[in-house]
Amino acid sequence: MKKLVLLPFALLIGVVAFAQKPRARDLGVPFEGTPGPWNAITDVKGVEVGYSTLISGSGENKAGKGPVRTGVTALFPRGKARQFSPVYANWYSLNGNGEMTGTTWVTESGFLETPIMITNTNSVGVVRDAVLKWFVETDWYRGEDWWYTYPVVAETYDGFLNDIYGFHVTEAHAREAIAKAASGPLAEGNVGGGTGMMCLGFKGGTGTASRLVRLKDITYTLGVLVQSNFGSRRNLAVAGVPVGMELMDTLNNVFNAPPQSRRQEGDGSIIVIVATDAPLLPHQLKRLAQRVPLGIGLVGGRGSNGSGDIFLAFSTANEDAFNRDANTRVETVSNDQITPLLEATVQAVEEAIINAMVAAETMEGINGNKAHALPHDLLRETLSKYNRLQE
């Protein structure tokens, strides 16, 4: 489907373009739970996301020259304008064949003090350095003359499509993602750090979803952002339907084997960021992060040996919780009331992954390697066959 472009209205272009690209629900995929207005992590007030997307070249891989299929994603829990404003956070790893820097201090302190950046495996260092320099230039710590920090930078491997040893991500790209961070609807699929990623045998990438959760008389929002790059096609399940197995024979005649690749089926990783405005403490946020694998399992993830499955959850509530000099009072949801948030996490993760796959477009990268988009028509036919298509 082509994007609608109205040149005189620059701001409207972005919003309309996102709306015109079908998402999983638009194709009739049924999901549990009620999404927020944008069905995105940015439904959580204050959260901003920005991308830098690098796509250039074609043909044979020549290190340092391309082809290039990569990028950077930046996420600010309370937006760039708030500067240094730590949020309660915690993290969890299903399988540790991957990286997310700064997590040791997140666990130890209970706070996330920096934006979250996501890129490819070999660009973690340059992105981390870029964030540190940006902190200095923008006075992130608001006049403090002595500070230390551990930027949170996560990765998944895009070397099947991207000249990953060409080190094409630069500080300028990290800064671009930071500069573009904003609230509102989000582009999905082949964007930002998810540009060169694959998922469950198809093209993957960046995806998002959200849920509204009612606890007693208060409605909270929970949102998820994924950088999805994992799994085997045979395991792909959509709304409980074994789509991967149903399409194996059909697509084997269409999808040629990659000409040059040492990638094993099932290799890859997934980074998941969970945000909520519900007042949760770090130990409760870890409980949310620990539910992420349930959502991944619903779509066919198995936590393979070659996969880095790393998840971080944060809460934007308790804005005054961080204080270097004084005791503070904080609010928290009772553990006896937390189950709907745990369920919302599972639901949003499932939908965000499928959204990433639905939005992603077929991409050819290095040496003719190709990741094919999930065929929308065949997906609908398969769901209909199992009486799971929601019109």
C-alpha angles and dihedrals in degrees: 000000000000122000119247111240123196105178099195093059108057097174093047091051093068095047095046092045092056091047093051094056108083119242128201094272090051089060092053099260108154119223134178122242137035117280126214123250095281097026086228141112087257088071083082102088113252098017113128128187130191136179141208110194123194118195121157143131133020141219129032118025112248111180111242094014105060155171089249122205108158145091150163133268122202124196126186116193093206101015132263094277093064091061112185103018111139121210130203109262147159138178144212138197125213093184121004104213089119144049142256112168123215096030095119090065092042089059094042097046101028090227137103105213101176142047117272117245125193125191141134125309098260096045100060092101099050092046092050091051091048091055092050092051090047089054091055094047095047097039090239091178092053103238101328108146094203123040142141129201143177112215115217109233122167132187148195126192119258098170093120090071105013135068088242095170090055090075094219097164109093136181087264091062092051089050091049091055090048092048092050095049109126143145124255134065116347133222113238139196118029097025138109117342089348094062098106100030132120130205133197093339096314137077110294135172137130122005138164143187140165143205135207112223125196116208110180104306099343128084115212130188126228122187136183135203120191135190097201121199108139148095145041125283093232090063098050111127125179119191089343093307118125092233094161094056092043092054099039097094094038095051099038088076091051105038109068119207113263112264096223122020140119091193113130121216109267095025117131140074145248131217116198126189118193119195129184139168091213111114102251129160122226095264089052092048089055087057089056091049090050090058093057092086089060090062091046090050091054091063095042108274115150103179093244124199092256095051130098106206108180127162136186128191128193139176124219092201124099093046093183097047094106112075126150096200111032144040116259137203119229138185125227139184113247114253087233089062099043101087096091089056090050090051092046089055092055092046095048094047091052093050096043091056093049090045089055091052095045092050096044117099128211109277131192116202140163119000091359093297108159135197111198124216119245102262107244095203094050091046090055092046091052094048089049091051089059093041091246100116112116111207 
